[in-house]
Amino acid sequence: MREKKLGTMKKKSVAEEQNDARNDENYADRKKRDFVYIVECSDGTLYTGWTTDLEARMASHNCGGGAKYTRGRGPVRLLYSECCEDKRTALRRENQIKKLVRADKFRLINGEREVLDARDAKQGSHKRRGAKRDGGPI
């Protein structure tokens, strides 16, 4: 008769599980991603936001959830999305896009990525408010 051995399976450590996940060919697909997106509301206005799950966020906007701005303006239609390397980059990109005028947002939607590059170059030429002066007497 064969004996049952309970609890003899070796549990994997967290490090071993993480290593297995990294070796898994689908690891990159399962990794959390950050997106910036632009939607058009039913009243024709544009809303820019960020999320880690575009499908869920669109469903949330269209079910009356999501951002306060879109709650009374549904259904929304996704016009543009961009994958960012991390949350910080996504939030910065969202802020850049929100500062654009409507016409520039549509240029971005239509594939003119240099819209933001040109705007950043223009802003870079101005001194920041409150920036300290170079050393020396006043």
Secondary structure, 3 states (H helix, E strand, C coil): CCCCCCCCCCCCCHHHHHHHHHHCCCHHHHCCCEEEEEEECCCCCEEEEEECCHHHHHHHHHCCCCCHHHHCCCCCEEEEEEEECCHHHHHHHHHHHHCCCHHHHHHHHCCCCHHHHHHHHHHHCCCCCCCCCCCCCC
